Each structure stands twice: as C-alpha cells, then as structure tokens.
C-alpha cells in the first residue's frame, strides 16, 4: 500500500525551536507527581483545547499526518542498514552535541549533560549498571536530525502503525489527514496484527526510540531494550491504549519501562559531578557492554 498523497517535502519540517521543546511539552502533560498540588486534578495537565505553544501543535500535525506504515517501513529499510557512519561512542556523543541550539536561552547544557543527568540519577539509586547505560544512551537516536531527518521523524510520542491510531495519543484529530486513517486494513483495531500478538511483532512510529533500540539490540539486556524502544510510548505506559496488542511478556517487561520513565522526565540535576570525575566509570561501563565502535 502506498503513502498516497502524503508529501512531507511540501511542509515545514521543523516547527520546534529545539528538540527540547517537545520534551518540555511532555513534562507539561505528565509533570513530576511530587510537584502536583493536592487540589489540582491530573486531567488538567492534558488540556489541549488551548495548548501553550503553537509550534508543538504544528509538530504533532506533521507527525500524525506522515507517520504511516509505509513511511516507517521505508525508514527502517534505509537507516537500519547502519551504513551512515561508524565511530566510537564518545565520538558519537560529540556528534550528538552538534544538536545544541545556541539560540535557546533556557539551557546551556549539551546533549551529553542531559544524558548524564539521567544516568547518574539511575546510578545513585542503585539500579543495575546496564540501566545506567540505558540512561546514558537513550536519546542517542536523535542523531537522525544530523542525517537530515525532520523533527517529526525523530522525536514525539510514539505509537504503533499498521493499525488504528488510538484517541489516547496526543492531538488524535490530526490523524484524519494520515492516509492510513481511512485504509481498509490499517484503520481497524488490529490492522496487520493479531490480538495480543506481542509488541515484538508490532511496528512503532519512526524516531529516535526505534532507531537506538535496533542499534543496541545485540548488546544490552531485554529490560533495557524495552526502555529504549518504548520510553516515548505514552499512549501505552500512561494510558494503556494498546493492551489488545500486548502479551503477558510485554506486560512483565513494561515494569522496566515504568521504572525508567521518571528518570527520563524528572532527573534534572545541574550540580552533579564533572565529566572528568565521571569519565573513568562510564568508560568502563561502555566497554563492558558495547563494541569499540558503533554503526549509525
């Protein structure tokens, strides 16, 4: 089946001022539970009648319009060859740091510092070292932007393609412009899948989560792979919108996703140790699990 009339080349591809704007939007929807006032209902945080930033709304319009089953399969065929670059992970972090937006007045932290905040919070709480590594690498797939991919194909809430889009996904009304929305197969509850087939058989929307999951598939434990692949799958781990595709193994493994999620969203500590102090630990950690060079 084709993508029909969807043509993202005719659209504005990058409405966000920086990738961090999407992450801030997630925090607005799912704030740190400790910061929620007792007299304020959680439903108030998902009010999109008057969204605070038009750029976020435009981002989701593009994302929901063009994240089709065919689009995902095309991107997998291209990027999962991992033939764009090969480099040690530390060079990859330098590459990732090119995403820093010098015009953003709200942060002077590069991507490496954001990742270290997550990984250090996990380490300080005594979790397994492979989970610390997940904290360090979970956003590495954002290098897709440096390969010319538009923001809506790199970040954003993730969701299955090839079946009906849930109304629990943020801004579900924008899926009406997606050609799969009215496809006789893709618009059905199960689409190309079977009931409770398991998420391993389900194709997720394309972005940094899916990319880094495949990059690390042979290197870290399964719990970590679930964290990488589904940390932006808010429609499921917050709204339970796709229980009909999950099996018992998924439900067991999603305990790891839910454990990781608060570290991803809420671990912002600008007063952590310097990189020079942390470097020996992370060099040993990376050497324990990953090859000398990574293919992108």
C-alpha positions in Angstrom: 0.0 0.0 0.0 1.3 3.4 -0.9 1.6 6.7 1.1 -0.9 8.1 -1.4 -0.8 11.9 -1.3 1.3 12.4 1.8 4.2 14.6 0.8 6.2 16.0 3.7 8.6 17.8 1.4 5.9 20.3 0.8 5.5 21.1 4.5 7.5 23.0 7.2 9.5 20.1 8.7 10.9 21.7 11.8 8.4 23.9 13.7 10.1 23.4 17.1 12.8 25.9 18.1 14.7 22.9 19.5 14.1 19.2 20.3 13.9 20.2 23.9 10.6 21.9 23.3 8.9 18.5 22.7 10.4 17.2 25.9 9.1 20.2 27.8 5.7 19.6 26.4 5.8 16.0 27.7 6.6 17.4 31.2 3.6 19.8 30.9 1.4 16.8 30.2 3.0 14.5 32.8 4.5 16.7 35.5 6.6 15.3 38.4 3.9 13.8 40.7 5.7 15.4 43.7 5.0 18.8 42.2 1.3 18.4 41.6 -0.8 20.4 44.1 -3.3 18.4 46.0 -6.2 20.4 44.7 -5.3 20.1 41.0 -6.5 17.1 39.0 -4.2 15.3 36.7 -6.7 15.7 33.8 -5.9 19.4 33.9 -2.4 18.6 32.6 -3.8 17.1 29.4 -5.9 20.0 28.3 -5.1 20.7 24.7 -8.0 23.0 24.0 -5.7 25.9 24.4 -2.1 24.4 24.0 0.6 26.7 25.3 2.8 26.6 22.2 1.5 26.6 18.6 4.8 25.1 17.5 4.1 21.9 19.4 0.7 21.7 17.9 2.2 22.1 14.4 4.8 19.5 15.2 2.1 16.9 16.0 0.1 17.8 12.9 3.1 16.9 10.8 4.0 13.8 12.9 0.4 12.4 12.8 0.0 13.2 9.1 3.1 11.5 7.8 3.8 8.7 10.3 2.3 6.0 8.1 3.0 2.3 7.9 4.8 2.7 4.6 6.8 5.6 5.9 8.1 3.5 8.9 9.0 0.6 6.6 10.9 2.9 4.3 12.9 4.5 7.1 13.7 1.1 8.6 14.9 -0.1 5.2 17.2 2.9 5.0 18.5 3.5 8.5 18.6 0.0 9.9 21.4 -0.8 7.4 23.6 1.3 9.8 25.8 2.5 7.0 25.8 6.2 7.5 28.8 6.5 10.0 30.9 4.3 12.2 32.6 5.7 15.3 33.4 5.1 19.0 30.6 6.1 21.3 32.5 9.1 22.6 32.8 10.5 19.1 29.1 9.8 18.7 28.4 11.9 21.7 30.4 14.7 20.2 28.3 14.3 17.0 25.1 14.4 19.1 26.3 17.6 20.8 26.0 19.4 17.4 22.3 19.5 18.2 22.8 22.1 20.8 20.8 25.2 19.9 22.9 28.3 20.7 19.8 30.5 20.4 17.9 28.7 23.2 18.1 30.9 26.2 16.7 28.3 28.6 19.6 25.9 28.6 23.3 25.8 28.1 23.6 22.1 28.6 24.7 20.0 25.7 23.1 16.6 24.9 25.8 14.7 26.8 25.0 16.6 30.0 21.3 15.8 29.6 22.1 12.1 29.3 24.5 12.2 32.2 21.8 13.7 34.4 19.5 10.7 33.7 22.2 8.0 34.0 23.6 9.5 37.2 20.2 9.6 38.8 19.8 5.9 38.0 23.2 5.1 39.3 22.7 7.0 42.5 19.5 4.9 43.2 21.5 1.7 42.9 19.9 0.2 39.8 21.8 -2.4 37.6 24.7 -1.0 35.6 23.0 -1.8 32.3 20.1 0.5 33.3 22.7 3.2 33.9 24.0 2.7 30.4 20.4 3.0 29.1 20.2 6.4 30.8 23.3 7.4 29.0 22.3 6.3 25.5 18.5 6.6 25.5 18.5 9.8 23.4 21.4 8.8 21.1 19.0 8.2 18.2 18.5 11.9 17.9 21.5 11.9 15.6 18.8 11.2 13.0 18.4 15.0 12.8 22.0 15.3 11.8 21.3 12.9 8.9 18.7 15.3 7.5 15.6 13.8 9.1 12.8 16.3 10.1 11.9 16.7 13.8 8.6 15.0 13.5 10.5 11.8 12.3 13.0 12.0 15.3 11.1 12.9 18.4 7.5 12.9 19.6 5.2 10.4 21.4 5.5 7.0 19.7 2.7 4.7 18.7 2.0 1.6 16.6 1.5 1.9 12.8 -0.4 -0.6 10.7 -3.5 -0.5 12.9 -5.9 2.1 14.1 -4.5 5.2 15.8 -5.7 5.5 19.4 -7.6 8.6 20.5 -5.4 8.5 23.6 -2.4 9.7 21.6 -1.9 13.5 22.0 -3.8 15.5 19.3 -5.5 12.5 17.8 -7.6 14.7 15.5 -4.5 15.2 13.3 -4.5 11.6 12.2 -7.5 12.4 10.0 -5.0 13.7 7.4 -3.0 10.5 7.5 -3.8 8.2 4.5 -3.7 5.1 6.8 -6.6 6.6 8.8 -9.1 5.5 6.2 -7.2 2.5 4.8 -9.5 -0.6 5.0 -6.8 -2.6 6.8 -4.7 0.0 8.7 -7.8 1.7 10.2 -9.0 -1.4 12.0 -8.3 -2.1 15.6 -5.7 -4.9 14.9 -4.7 -3.9 11.4 -1.9 -6.1 10.1 -1.5 -7.7 13.6 -3.2 -10.4 15.6 -4.8 -10.0 19.0 -2.2 -10.0 21.8 0.5 -10.8 19.3 3.2 -9.1 21.4 4.9 -5.8 20.7 7.9 -7.5 19.2 5.7 -8.1 16.1 4.4 -4.5 16.1 5.9 -1.7 14.0 6.2 1.5 16.0 6.3 5.0 14.6 9.7 6.0 13.4 12.0 8.1 15.6 15.0 8.1 17.9 13.5 5.5 20.2 13.1 2.9 17.5 16.5 3.7 15.9 18.5 3.3 19.1 16.6 0.2 20.1 17.7 -1.5 16.9 21.2 -0.1 17.3 21.5 -1.7 20.8 19.5 -4.9 20.1 22.5 -7.2 20.5 24.3 -5.5 23.3 22.1 -4.9 26.4 19.6 -7.0 28.4 15.9 -7.1 27.3 14.7 -4.9 30.1 17.0 -2.1 28.7 15.8 -2.7 25.2 12.2 -2.2 26.3 13.2 1.1 28.0 14.9 2.3 24.8 12.1 1.3 22.4 9.1 2.4 24.5 10.2 5.3 26.7 8.1 7.7 24.5 5.1 5.3 24.1 3.0 7.3 26.4 -0.3 6.1 24.9 0.5 2.7 26.4 2.6 3.2 29.6 0.4 6.1 30.7 -3.0 5.5 29.0 -3.0 1.6 28.4 -4.4 2.3 24.9 -2.8 -0.8 23.2 -3.4 -3.6 25.7 -5.0 -5.5 22.9 -1.7 -5.9 21.1 0.4 -6.7 24.2 1.0 -10.2 25.6 1.9 -11.3 29.1 5.7 -10.9 28.4 5.2 -7.3 27.3 3.2 -6.6 30.5 6.0 -8.0 32.6 8.7 -6.1 30.7 6.8 -2.8 30.9 7.7 -2.8 34.6 11.2 -1.7 33.4 9.7 1.0 31.1 7.7 2.4 34.0 10.8 2.3 36.3 12.8 4.2 33.7 10.3 6.9 32.8 10.7 9.1 35.9 14.4 9.2 35.4 13.9 10.3 31.8 11.4 13.0 32.6 12.3 14.3 36.0 16.1 13.9 36.7 17.4 17.4 36.2 20.4 17.9 38.5 22.8 20.6 37.3 25.1 20.1 40.3 26.3 16.6 39.5 30.0 15.6 39.3 32.1 16.9 36.5 32.7 14.8 33.4 36.3 14.4 34.4 35.3 12.8 37.6 32.6 10.6 35.9 34.7 9.6 32.9 36.5 6.5 34.3 33.3 4.9 35.4 31.5 5.4 32.1 34.4 4.3 30.1 34.4 1.0 31.9 30.7 0.7 31.7 30.6 1.3 27.9 33.5 -1.2 27.4 31.6 -3.8 29.4 28.5 -3.8 27.1 29.3 -2.1 23.8 31.8 -2.7 20.9 34.7 -0.4 20.3 32.8 1.4 17.5 29.1 1.8 16.8 27.5 1.9 13.4 24.9 4.6 12.6 
